[in-house]
């Protein structure tokens, strides 16, 4: 029941949950669209998962988000006695989520496909193969062939249409990721609810393509004056004008007979504000898929593509959009993959710092702050950069000359003022830094000079 990639499911043109729009004509394209789980929007376009991916904006939004999550890596961790966390590379959950979810996919491909399915269908499914209480594999299932319902015991069951028959899978055999939901059993599809926006964008793209394919030549009527044309003459004229339509004929002169006048019918792209509407479609589609337009290369009017403002927008998107998505996946994996007895001991988590992998300045600033404030030791930093550990690098330090935390207040961890005092005493030749001994030695050296009394007197 596996499907290797999102594209194999797209060949069936979308989600089975979609239906016919009210008021749509019962024509042949409509019936075919309904049969494939699509919908005809008000602009007359077939809107489904496959046609949506034909929009450059939708493709960029879905591919960026899915590939980013797939590249982050999901590991397994447990809480340490000191309240921190430690990596559980020896746990089977790590092998499942980080190394090999199934025999056909890498972990990056699996998570990218799951996130893409959530964007396209609102849901992502994978069949769980188990050995006792251990999940050994997660095999993706096509969302367009899945129906979620409840049995008489009010238990969630999954009906999967596979090779001409429907197989019923219990909830404990399916790993189910839901997108935005109103508390139901399935997530809501952005394509289903945003079909008017998507259909308008498809119609604008089609209009632009048709306009350029015609060589920017407008359709219209030809006035023949007082002459009345015979049917054969009309057919000849249509054949002549068809030969002058197209990109290759643009700019050429078409001869007209006497008293013939041309009356254009279509408006040019500027009159229908075609370019402005296509730019607006980019921003609208980004809203449906939770993406900042600047991240897919679309800058608003007067907005630059670089600078500290864009950096803050990126951080805001990571905080408000990407992190909630990761938390949704982590909690679903913890609840659906781990036995109840292990849920308080082991938990999955994505490596959010992978987003900073190419930002060397950001990593350096982070390590500097962590090292100077006793948050992370040097060997932990070196491990994150794939460097070997160094002797003495296992100690936490603070900014006061990078003193070890366990030696604060001890003689071996003198402050900068104390070290300066000791250095001055050493320059003056005083043992132990005793200021009283320094004064006594100075007085003794001065007694008896210039006719003064001796120290003994």
C-alpha positions as CSV (number, residue, x, y, z in Angstrom):
1,X,0.0,0.0,0.0
2,X,3.0,2.3,-0.3
3,X,3.2,5.3,-2.4
4,X,6.8,6.4,-3.1
5,X,6.3,10.1,-3.4
6,X,3.7,12.8,-3.5
7,X,3.9,12.9,-7.3
8,X,2.5,9.4,-7.6
9,X,-0.7,10.4,-5.8
10,X,-1.0,13.6,-7.8
11,X,-1.7,11.4,-10.9
12,X,-5.1,10.9,-9.5
13,X,-5.8,14.6,-9.5
14,X,-6.5,15.4,-5.9
15,X,-8.4,14.6,-2.7
16,X,-11.4,12.4,-2.7
17,X,-13.0,14.7,-0.1
18,X,-13.6,17.5,-2.6
19,X,-16.9,17.8,-4.4
20,X,-18.8,19.7,-7.0
21,X,-19.4,23.4,-6.4
22,X,-23.0,24.6,-6.1
23,X,-24.2,26.1,-9.4
24,X,-21.5,24.5,-11.5
25,X,-22.8,23.2,-14.9
26,X,-23.2,19.5,-15.4
27,X,-20.9,19.4,-18.4
28,X,-18.3,16.8,-19.2
29,X,-15.2,18.6,-17.7
30,X,-17.2,19.1,-14.5
31,X,-18.1,15.4,-14.3
32,X,-14.5,14.4,-14.9
33,X,-13.3,16.8,-12.3
34,X,-15.7,15.5,-9.7
35,X,-14.7,11.9,-10.5
36,X,-11.1,12.8,-9.8
37,X,-12.0,14.6,-6.6
38,X,-11.5,18.1,-8.0
39,X,-13.7,21.2,-8.2
40,X,-14.6,23.8,-10.8
41,X,-14.1,27.2,-9.4
42,X,-16.0,30.4,-10.4
43,X,-13.3,31.2,-13.0
44,X,-14.0,27.9,-14.7
45,X,-10.7,26.3,-13.8
46,X,-10.2,22.7,-12.5
47,X,-8.6,23.1,-9.0
48,X,-7.0,20.1,-7.5
49,X,-3.6,19.1,-6.1
50,X,-2.0,18.6,-9.5
51,X,-3.2,21.8,-11.1
52,X,-2.3,23.7,-7.9
53,X,1.3,22.5,-8.2
54,X,1.3,24.0,-11.7
55,X,1.2,27.4,-10.1
56,X,4.8,28.6,-9.5
57,X,3.9,30.2,-6.2
58,X,2.2,27.1,-4.8
59,X,5.2,25.0,-6.0
60,X,7.7,27.3,-4.3
61,X,5.7,27.5,-1.0
62,X,5.2,23.7,-0.7
63,X,8.7,22.7,-1.8
64,X,10.5,25.2,0.4
65,X,8.6,24.2,3.6
66,X,8.8,20.5,2.9
67,X,12.5,20.4,2.0
68,X,13.3,22.6,5.0
69,X,11.6,20.3,7.4
70,X,13.1,17.3,5.7
71,X,16.6,18.7,6.0
72,X,16.4,19.4,9.7
73,X,16.4,15.9,11.0
74,X,14.3,14.4,13.8
75,X,16.2,12.8,16.6
76,X,15.2,11.0,19.9
77,X,16.1,12.4,23.3
78,X,15.5,11.7,27.0
79,X,15.6,13.9,30.0
80,X,18.8,13.7,32.0
81,X,18.8,13.7,35.9
82,X,20.1,17.2,35.9
83,X,17.0,18.5,34.0
84,X,18.7,18.7,30.6
85,X,18.4,16.3,27.7
86,X,20.6,13.7,26.2
87,X,20.6,12.2,22.7
88,X,19.3,8.7,22.5
89,X,21.1,7.4,19.4
90,X,20.7,3.9,20.8
91,X,16.9,4.0,20.9
92,X,14.8,2.4,18.1
93,X,12.9,5.7,17.7
94,X,16.1,7.4,16.5
95,X,16.6,4.8,13.9
96,X,13.0,5.1,12.7
97,X,12.8,8.9,12.6
98,X,16.4,10.0,11.8
99,X,17.9,7.2,9.9
100,X,15.5,4.9,7.9
101,X,11.7,5.3,8.2
102,X,11.2,2.6,5.6
103,X,13.3,0.6,3.1
104,X,12.5,2.9,0.1
105,X,13.1,6.4,1.5
106,X,15.6,8.4,3.4
107,X,14.5,10.3,6.5
108,X,14.7,13.6,4.5
109,X,12.5,12.2,1.7
110,X,9.9,10.8,4.2
111,X,9.5,14.0,6.2
112,X,9.5,16.2,3.1
113,X,6.7,14.0,1.6
114,X,4.7,14.1,4.8
115,X,4.8,17.9,5.1
116,X,4.0,18.3,1.4
117,X,0.9,16.1,1.8
118,X,-0.2,18.2,4.7
119,X,-0.1,21.3,2.6
120,X,-1.8,19.6,-0.4
121,X,-4.5,17.5,1.3
122,X,-4.4,18.7,4.9
123,X,-3.4,15.2,6.0
124,X,-0.5,12.8,5.8
125,X,-0.7,9.1,6.4
126,X,1.8,6.3,6.9
127,X,1.2,2.6,7.7
128,X,3.0,1.4,10.9
129,X,4.9,-1.9,10.7
130,X,5.4,-3.2,14.3
131,X,7.4,-5.8,16.1
132,X,5.8,-6.1,19.5
133,X,5.5,-2.5,20.9
134,X,8.3,-1.3,18.6
135,X,7.5,0.5,15.3
136,X,9.9,-0.8,12.7
137,X,8.8,1.1,9.6
138,X,6.6,3.9,8.4
139,X,5.3,3.4,4.9
140,X,3.5,6.4,3.4
141,X,-0.1,6.0,2.2
142,X,-1.8,8.1,-0.5
143,X,-4.1,10.7,1.1
144,X,-6.5,10.8,-1.8
145,X,-7.3,7.1,-1.3
146,X,-7.9,7.4,2.5
147,X,-11.1,8.0,4.3
148,X,-11.3,8.5,8.0
149,X,-14.4,7.5,9.9
150,X,-15.7,6.0,13.2
151,X,-17.0,2.6,14.0
152,X,-19.9,1.7,16.3
153,X,-17.5,1.8,19.3
154,X,-16.7,5.4,18.4
155,X,-13.1,4.3,17.5
156,X,-11.3,6.0,14.6
157,X,-10.8,3.7,11.7
158,X,-9.1,4.3,8.3
159,X,-10.6,3.0,5.0
160,X,-7.9,2.7,2.4
161,X,-8.8,2.0,-1.2
162,X,-6.0,-0.2,-2.5
163,X,-6.0,-2.0,-5.9
164,X,-9.8,-2.2,-6.3
165,X,-10.7,-3.1,-2.7
166,X,-11.2,-1.2,0.5
167,X,-9.1,-2.2,3.5
168,X,-10.0,-1.1,7.0
169,X,-7.1,-0.2,9.2
170,X,-7.3,0.4,13.0
171,X,-6.0,3.7,14.4
172,X,-3.0,2.0,16.0
173,X,-1.8,0.9,12.5
174,X,-1.7,4.3,11.0
175,X,0.6,7.3,11.6
176,X,-1.6,10.3,10.9
177,X,-0.5,13.9,10.7
178,X,-3.2,16.5,10.6
179,X,-3.0,20.1,9.4
180,X,-5.2,22.8,10.7
181,X,-8.3,21.2,12.2
182,X,-11.5,22.3,14.0
183,X,-11.3,19.3,16.3
184,X,-12.4,16.7,13.8
185,X,-10.7,13.5,12.7
186,X,-9.1,15.0,9.6
187,X,-7.2,18.2,8.8
188,X,-8.6,20.9,6.5
189,X,-7.1,21.3,3.0
190,X,-5.9,24.7,1.9
191,X,-6.6,23.8,-1.7
192,X,-10.3,22.9,-1.0
193,X,-11.0,26.1,0.9
194,X,-8.8,28.4,-1.3
195,X,-10.0,27.1,-4.7
196,X,-11.4,30.5,-5.7
197,X,-8.0,32.2,-5.1
198,X,-6.2,29.3,-6.8
199,X,-8.7,29.2,-9.7
200,X,-8.3,32.9,-10.3
201,X,-4.5,32.6,-10.4
202,X,-4.9,29.7,-12.9
203,X,-7.2,31.8,-15.1
204,X,-4.8,34.7,-15.0
205,X,-1.9,32.4,-16.1
206,X,-4.0,31.0,-18.9
207,X,-5.1,34.4,-20.1
208,X,-1.5,35.6,-20.1
209,X,-0.3,32.5,-22.0
210,X,-3.1,32.8,-24.6
211,X,-2.3,36.5,-25.1
212,X,1.4,35.8,-25.8
213,X,0.7,32.8,-27.8
214,X,-1.4,35.0,-30.1
215,X,1.5,37.4,-30.4
216,X,-0.4,40.0,-28.4
217,X,-2.8,40.3,-31.2
218,X,-6.4,41.0,-30.2
219,X,-9.5,39.4,-31.5
220,X,-12.3,41.4,-33.0
221,X,-14.7,42.1,-35.8
222,X,-14.1,43.2,-39.4
223,X,-16.6,45.6,-40.9
224,X,-17.0,44.9,-44.6
225,X,-18.8,48.1,-45.5
226,X,-21.8,47.8,-47.8
227,X,-20.6,44.5,-49.3
228,X,-22.4,41.4,-48.1
229,X,-20.1,38.4,-48.0
230,X,-21.1,35.0,-49.1
231,X,-20.5,32.0,-46.8
232,X,-17.5,30.9,-48.9
233,X,-16.0,34.4,-48.7
234,X,-16.4,34.5,-44.9
235,X,-14.6,31.1,-44.6
236,X,-11.8,32.4,-46.9
237,X,-11.4,35.5,-44.7
238,X,-11.2,33.5,-41.5
239,X,-8.6,31.2,-43.0
240,X,-6.5,34.2,-44.1
241,X,-6.6,35.9,-40.7
242,X,-5.8,32.6,-38.9
243,X,-2.6,32.5,-40.9
244,X,-1.5,35.8,-39.5
245,X,-2.1,34.9,-35.8
246,X,0.8,33.8,-33.6
247,X,4.2,34.9,-32.3
248,X,5.9,34.5,-35.7
249,X,3.4,36.9,-37.4
250,X,3.7,39.6,-34.7
251,X,4.5,43.0,-36.3
252,X,3.5,42.1,-39.8
253,X,1.0,44.0,-41.9
254,X,-2.3,42.4,-42.9
255,X,-3.8,43.9,-46.1
256,X,-7.5,44.7,-46.0
257,X,-9.8,45.0,-48.9
258,X,-11.5,48.3,-49.8
259,X,-14.0,49.6,-47.1
260,X,-12.9,46.9,-44.7
261,X,-12.4,48.2,-41.1
262,X,-11.1,46.4,-38.0
263,X,-12.8,46.6,-34.6
264,X,-10.8,45.0,-31.7
265,X,-12.8,43.0,-29.2
266,X,-10.4,42.1,-26.4
267,X,-8.8,44.5,-23.9
268,X,-5.0,44.6,-23.6
269,X,-3.3,43.3,-20.5
270,X,-2.8,46.8,-19.1
271,X,-6.5,47.5,-19.3
272,X,-7.5,44.4,-17.4
273,X,-4.6,44.9,-15.0
274,X,-3.3,41.4,-15.7
275,X,0.2,42.0,-14.4
276,X,-1.1,43.6,-11.1
277,X,-3.5,40.7,-10.5
278,X,-0.8,38.1,-11.0
279,X,1.4,39.9,-8.5
280,X,-1.5,39.9,-6.1
281,X,-2.1,36.2,-6.6
282,X,1.4,35.5,-5.4
283,X,0.7,37.1,-2.0
284,X,-2.8,35.5,-1.7
285,X,-1.4,32.0,-2.4
286,X,1.4,32.6,0.2
287,X,-1.3,33.4,2.7
288,X,-3.1,30.1,2.1
289,X,0.2,28.1,2.5
290,X,1.6,30.1,5.4
291,X,4.6,31.4,3.6
292,X,6.2,34.9,3.5
293,X,6.4,36.1,-0.1
294,X,9.9,37.4,0.4
295,X,11.1,33.8,1.1
296,X,10.1,32.6,-2.4
297,X,11.6,35.6,-4.1
298,X,8.6,38.0,-4.3
299,X,9.3,41.4,-2.9
300,X,6.5,43.9,-2.3
301,X,6.6,47.3,-4.0
302,X,9.4,49.3,-2.3
303,X,10.7,46.3,-0.4
304,X,14.3,45.2,-0.7
305,X,15.3,41.5,-0.7
306,X,18.1,42.0,1.8
307,X,18.8,43.7,5.1
308,X,18.1,43.4,8.8
309,X,14.4,43.8,8.2
310,X,14.3,40.7,6.1
311,X,16.2,38.9,8.7
312,X,13.6,39.8,11.3
313,X,10.8,38.6,9.0
314,X,12.6,35.3,8.6
315,X,13.0,34.9,12.4
316,X,9.3,35.8,12.8
317,X,8.3,33.1,10.2
318,X,10.3,30.5,12.0
319,X,8.8,31.4,15.3
320,X,5.1,31.8,14.2
321,X,4.8,29.3,11.3
322,X,7.6,26.8,11.2
323,X,8.0,26.0,14.9
324,X,4.2,25.3,15.4
325,X,4.4,22.9,12.5
326,X,7.4,21.1,14.0
327,X,5.7,20.9,17.4
328,X,2.6,19.4,15.8
329,X,4.7,16.7,14.1
330,X,6.7,16.0,17.3
331,X,3.6,15.6,19.5
332,X,2.0,13.3,16.9
333,X,5.1,11.1,16.7
334,X,5.3,10.9,20.5
335,X,1.7,10.0,20.9
336,X,1.3,7.6,18.0
337,X,4.7,5.9,17.9
338,X,5.9,5.5,21.5
339,X,4.3,3.1,24.1
340,X,2.6,4.9,27.0
341,X,5.3,3.7,29.4
342,X,8.0,5.4,27.4
343,X,6.3,8.8,26.6
344,X,7.6,10.4,29.8
345,X,11.2,9.1,29.2
346,X,11.8,9.5,25.5
347,X,10.6,12.1,23.1
348,X,11.3,13.1,19.4
349,X,12.5,16.5,18.5
350,X,13.6,18.3,15.2
351,X,17.0,19.9,15.1
352,X,15.9,23.6,14.8
353,X,19.5,24.8,14.8
354,X,19.9,23.2,11.4
355,X,18.2,26.4,10.0
356,X,21.4,28.2,11.1
357,X,23.7,25.7,9.4
358,X,24.8,28.2,6.7
359,X,24.9,31.2,9.0
360,X,28.5,31.1,10.4
361,X,28.2,34.5,12.0
362,X,25.0,33.6,13.7
363,X,26.5,30.3,15.0
364,X,29.6,32.1,16.3
365,X,27.5,34.7,18.1
366,X,25.4,32.0,19.7
367,X,28.4,29.9,20.8
368,X,30.1,33.1,22.2
369,X,27.0,33.9,24.3
370,X,26.6,30.3,25.5
371,X,30.3,30.0,26.4
372,X,30.5,33.3,28.3
373,X,27.4,32.6,30.3
374,X,27.9,29.0,31.3
375,X,25.2,27.5,29.1
376,X,27.4,25.2,27.0
377,X,30.9,23.9,27.4
378,X,33.6,24.0,24.6
379,X,33.3,20.3,23.8
380,X,29.6,20.6,23.2
381,X,30.2,23.4,20.8
382,X,32.9,21.4,19.0
383,X,30.5,18.4,18.8
384,X,28.0,20.6,17.0
385,X,30.7,21.6,14.5
386,X,31.8,18.0,14.0
387,X,35.2,18.7,15.8
388,X,37.0,16.4,18.2
389,X,36.8,17.0,22.0
390,X,39.7,18.7,23.7
391,X,41.0,18.1,27.3
392,X,39.6,20.7,29.6
393,X,36.8,21.6,27.2
394,X,34.2,19.8,29.3
395,X,34.0,22.7,31.9
396,X,31.4,25.4,31.9
397,X,32.8,29.0,32.0
398,X,31.5,32.5,32.7
399,X,32.5,35.8,31.3
400,X,34.8,36.7,34.3
401,X,38.0,35.6,32.6
402,X,36.1,32.4,31.8
403,X,36.3,31.0,35.3
404,X,34.9,27.5,35.8
405,X,31.5,27.6,37.5
406,X,32.6,25.1,40.2
407,X,35.5,27.4,41.2
408,X,33.7,30.7,41.6
409,X,34.8,32.3,44.9
410,X,37.7,30.0,45.3
411,X,41.4,31.0,45.5
412,X,42.0,29.5,42.1
413,X,39.4,31.7,40.5
414,X,40.5,35.2,41.4
415,X,38.7,38.1,39.9
416,X,40.3,40.5,37.5
417,X,40.8,43.1,40.4
418,X,42.4,40.4,42.6
419,X,44.7,39.4,39.8
420,X,45.8,43.0,39.2
421,X,46.5,43.5,42.9
422,X,48.6,40.3,43.0
423,X,50.5,41.5,39.9
424,X,51.3,44.9,41.5
425,X,52.5,43.3,44.8
426,X,54.8,41.0,42.8
427,X,56.3,44.0,41.0
428,X,57.0,45.6,44.4
429,X,58.6,42.4,45.7
430,X,56.0,41.8,48.5
431,X,55.4,38.1,49.4
432,X,51.7,37.1,49.5
433,X,50.4,40.6,48.6
434,X,50.5,41.9,52.2
435,X,50.1,45.7,52.1
436,X,51.1,46.1,55.8
437,X,54.4,44.3,55.2
438,X,55.0,46.6,52.3
439,X,54.6,49.7,54.5
440,X,56.8,48.3,57.3
441,X,59.6,47.5,54.9
442,X,59.4,50.9,53.4
443,X,59.6,52.6,56.8
444,X,62.5,50.4,57.9
445,X,64.5,51.3,54.8
446,X,64.0,55.0,55.4
447,X,65.1,55.1,59.2
448,X,68.5,56.4,59.9
449,X,68.8,58.4,56.7
450,X,69.5,62.2,56.5
451,X,70.5,62.4,60.3
452,X,67.3,60.8,61.5
453,X,67.0,58.4,64.4
454,X,67.9,54.8,63.9
455,X,65.2,52.1,64.1
456,X,66.7,50.6,67.3
457,X,66.4,54.0,69.0
